[in-house]
């Protein structure tokens, strides 16, 4: 069954017929350019062997393309007022399982188990822009559930995800995303591809899961605390930023010593450190804090 929804006239007709009004609070913007869902499917590399998890199918535009290309689609939608719309647009697509709920509140391992999913799935979604980062971090909390992610996000967010060290886009989000995955910007999406048109441009980013965590990162919680503190006030040197963060429990001398052991200038800012350097630094600080507390 061929997809037919990526069309402005058809989208308007369905919304009007069902009396559905777009909710800005849910970040609802519907694709009307067929080149975009086609590009998303290509970027995700879908085959009939794949099970796809889609977050926020909306009226089912992307879902139709996923159902045509993947073996199975599990679509999770928050807005129950879309029920009659999706009943129509997904009719006859027997490989789609529609579930109602909030991804931030779902027990994802249980959800997949109850729906007979065995093995990691691919996430393909047009995420609500207002909650992109929380959703992403929630997905990363279950690394065994997902093989890779293909997501449409706000362009500036996608650029931050993939940013290398040293630039203005590189920050805590960059390090966090790159800790779990290898991000690649795959497809630019203009506002004109949506109904209604958003005020920002978008981008499709592919996140291939890393095979292993960075070296020297035995304590993920402490690592992320170091990263967050390093970028909390970007203009501070990393010595000042970390030593003023009470949750880290380190002094200026401790941070300075760790940086010097790594061959780094104590005046360096967090935006200059790579993922592996953050991992090494957090490991050294954790060791030195443990040594100090045992004396």
N, C-alpha and C positions, 0 to 999 in steps of 0.2 A: 504494500500500500504506500503510494508515493506521498511525501510531505506536501502540504498545500498552504500552510499558514503564514509563511514568510512573505506576506503581501499586505500592503497598507489597506486596500479596499476590503479584503477578506477579514482582516483583523478588526477593522471598524465595524463591519457587518455583524460579526459574532459578538463583539462586546455590546453593541446596541441591542441586538436581539435578546441577549440575556440580561439586559439592564445592568451591566457591570460597569462600575466607575473605578478608575485607577486610584489606588491608595498611595500617595506620596510617602507616607510613613513606612510602607513596606518596600520602597524602592522599586516599584513596578514600572518597567519599561519593556515593551514587547518588540522583538525583532521583526523587521519588515523587509529585510534585504536577504534573499536566499543565499547569497555568496558568503554571508557570515556563518550561519550554521554549517554550511558545507565546509568552510575553512576550519571550523572548530572540530568537526568530525575528522578531517584530515590530520590536524595537529595532534589529536588524541590517538591516531593510529588504530581506530576501532576495527575489530573483526567480529565475526559471529561467535568466536570463542570467548568474548569479553562480556562480563557483567558490569554495568555502569550504574553508578549512584549519582543521581541528579538532585541538586538542592534548589528548590524554588522553580518548578517547571512553568509557573505562570499559567498561560492559556495553552501551553503544550507545543509551542513552536519548535524549540530545540528538541523537545522530547520526540517529536515525530521523526526527525532526522536520526536521533540516537536509536530509536526503535528499528529503523530501516537498516542500520549498520551494525549494531551490536546484537549479541545473542539474547540479552535480557537487560531491562532497565528498571531500576528501583527509584522512583521519583518521590521526593518528600516535599510536601507543600504545606505552608502555614495557613493560608487564607481559605477557610472553608466556603466562602462565597464563590469560589472558583469551581466548586464541585459540579454544577450542571454544565459549565463550559468544558471542563476536562472530560466529563462523561461523553460529550459529543466529539471533541477533537481527538481523543484517544480511543474512540470506539473501534473495535476490530483489531486493535493492536494487542494481541494476547500475550506478547512478551513484555508488557509494561505492568509493573505493580505500583499502584498509587497509594501512598501512605500520607496521612494527615498528621502534622505535628511540627514542632520547632526543633531544628537541628541542635540548638544550644541546650535543649532539655532532654534529648533522646539518649537512651542507653544504646549506643550504636552497635556494640558487639551483640547485644540481645536482639536488636532489630534485624540484623543480618541472619542470625541463627534461626530466629522464628520464621524467616522467609526462605530458609533452605539454601543460604549462600555459603558455599564452602570455598575458602581461599580468598585472596585479596581481590578487590574490585578497583575499577578505574573511576575516579571522580571527574565528572564533566558538568560544569554548571556556569550559569550567568549569575554570580553572587550579588546579593543586595549590597550596594556600595557603602551604605552606612554601617554595615556590620561585617565587612570583609575580613578584617584582621582577627576578630574574635572567632569567627567560623574557621578560619585557616588554622589558628592555634588549636582549636578543638579537634580538628581532623588530624593534626600532627600528633595529638596525644594518643592516637591509636595507630601507630606505624604498621602494625601487622595486618590491619584491615584493608589498607590501600596500597596499590602498586605504583600509581602515579596520578597526578591531578592536572586537568586542563581547565583553566578558569578564565572567565571574562571579568576583568576588574577595571576600575578607574585607571586611566593611563599613568598618572603620577604614582599610584600605588604599585602598579606593575614595574615601573622604572625603578622604584625604591627596592622592590624585591630582588631585582637582577643587578643592582648597582655594585660596582667593584669598590674597594677601599679608596679613599682619597677624595671623593667628590661630594657635592652637596646632597646628592640623593642617598648616599650611603649612611645607614643608621641602624638602630636596633632592629627594625623590621628586616633589613637586608641580612643581618647576621643570623637572626632567628630562622628566616626562611632557608638560607643557605646552609644552616646547621642540619636541617632535615632533608634538603632537596637541592637539585641543580636547576635553577630557574632559567628559562629561555623565553624571550618575547617572540611570539609566533605570528601574530596577526593584529594589525591596527584596525580599529572600528570607529568610524565617525559618528557623531550624534545623529546624523540623518538616517542611520540604520535602524533607529528605534521609533516607536510610537508609544507615548509622546517622546519628543526629543529631549534627552538630558542636556544639561548645560556644560557637560564635560565630555572629553573624548575617552575612548576605552581601548583596552588592549587585551588580547588573549595571551595568557602566559601558561607554558607547560612546566610542571614541577615534577621532574623525575626523582624518585626517592633515592637518596644516597645509600650506598651499600653498607656503610659503616659510619659511626660517629667520628668526629675529629679526634686525633690523638690527644692524650693528656686531659681528657674531660671525664673524670670519674664521677663528678658530682654535677649533674645537669642543672639542678636548682641553683646552686651557687654560681655556675657559669652564667646563667641567664640574669642573675642578680648583678653580676659584674658588668655584663653588657648593658643592662638597663641603666645602671648608675653612670656608665661612661658617656652615655648620650643624653642624659637628663638635662645637662647644661653643656651644650656642644662647645661653647667658647672656652670652657675650662680645660686646662691640661688634664690628662688622665690621672695624674697624681692627686691634683686637687679634687677632681670629681669622685674618685674612689675613696680617698681618705675622709671625705665629708659625708659619706654614705654610711650611717650607723649600722645598717643591716649587714654590712660586709665585715665589720670588726677589724679593720686594718688601719695602720697609721701611715703618715706620709713616708716615714723611713722604710716601712715594710714594702710599700708600693714602689718606691724609688729603687730599693735593692732588687726587687723582682724584675723590674724593667732593665736594670743594668746587667743582671744575669742573662737576660735575653738579648743583650746587645742593642737595646733601644734607648733613645734619648728620653730622660724623665720629663722633658718639656713637650713631649708628643701628645697630640689629642687623640681621642678615641677613634675618630673617623679615619685615622691612618693605619689602624691595626686590622690585619686580615682575620678571618675566621680562626685559622690555626693559631695565630698569635693570641687572640682572646682566650682560646682554650688553654694554651700554655700558661698565660698569665693567671687565669683563674686557678689553675692547678698549683702554681707556685704560691699564690696568696693563701690558698686553702691549707697547704702544707705549713707555711710559716705561721698561720693563725693557730693551727693545731699544736705546733711546737711551742708557741708562746703560752698557750693555755695549760700545757703539761708541765711547765716548769714550776 
